[in-house]
Each structure stands twice: as C-alpha cells, then as structure tokens.
Amino acid sequence: MTDVEQRYADGEETPLLGYAALATTFAAGAGAFTVTAWRRGVRLPDSVPAWDVVLLGTATFKASRLLTKDKVTSFLRAPFTHRQREGNANEVMDAGRGTGLRRAVGDLISCPFCTSAWVAGGLVGTYAVAPRAGRLVCAGLSAVVVSDWLQYAWSLTAQKAEA
C-alpha cells in the first residue's frame, strides 16, 4: 500500500491506483468509441426520447444486477471477489479480494451502482451506433425486470394465500 493509500484509507486498504486504472480504462474506452464513431461518420441523435431513456435505464439496472449479484454469473466475479453471504431472491453478496488492481476490479464488479456506469456506457454506445439493436437488447433486459416484478407479486400473493 502506498503512503497516499495508507493515509486515505485510515488503516483500511483502498486500492486507489487500481481505481485510477479502471477510471482511465473507462475514459479511454469512451474516447476510443467517440473517435471511432466520428471517423466512421456515425451521426449521433440530436436528442434521446424519454421512452428510450427509461428503456436504457431499466436495462442498465437489470444488466448491472445480473453481472454483480446473480449466482449464475459468479464465475465471472470469482477471480476478483469472495462470497460474503447469500442475499434475497437468489442474489449473492460478494466483496473484492486481493490487493491493487485485482481488488479494484473486485470492488467494481461486486457493486451494481459502480458497474452501472460501465453497462450504461456499453448500452448507450450500442444505441448510438445501432439504435434498433440497442433498443432490442434494452427491451429484452427490461422484459426481465417486468418478469422479476411479476415473480415478486406472485410470491407475495402466494404467501398471503397461505396465511
């Protein structure tokens, strides 16, 4: 741990250099996308309809939860995280493991709020380059959110019927 990390963390390890590497990677990816889109003559939309923002937001929410909390995607997180506990609705609570960049990646991929910026970047990029495909992917992920709500409603109804 560097002196700056030690002073920042107040005794707890905070992988600031790893976080900086991830932020740089994100910014570089956004910049590369922008330059590539500009060179290929991609015309970005003048505005984004409110419905598309809702669709993108709902899809970002679901994809972020799937990547960071779903049991089935644990294999993606396992090299960078360790299981803390089981959560509700078949979700799991993972935490970053190791030090440095490994820990920073673990912190990123175990936090749906943190991962959502990366997911939104990918979905918005897809929407900008191929709006129809972007909407279709977002509609699929949003359909899963609606299904989740219906599953919760069904479970709640079943519990009340048994009581």
Order of alpha helices (4+ residues) and beta strands (2+ residues): alpha-alpha-alpha-alpha-beta-beta-alpha-alpha-alpha
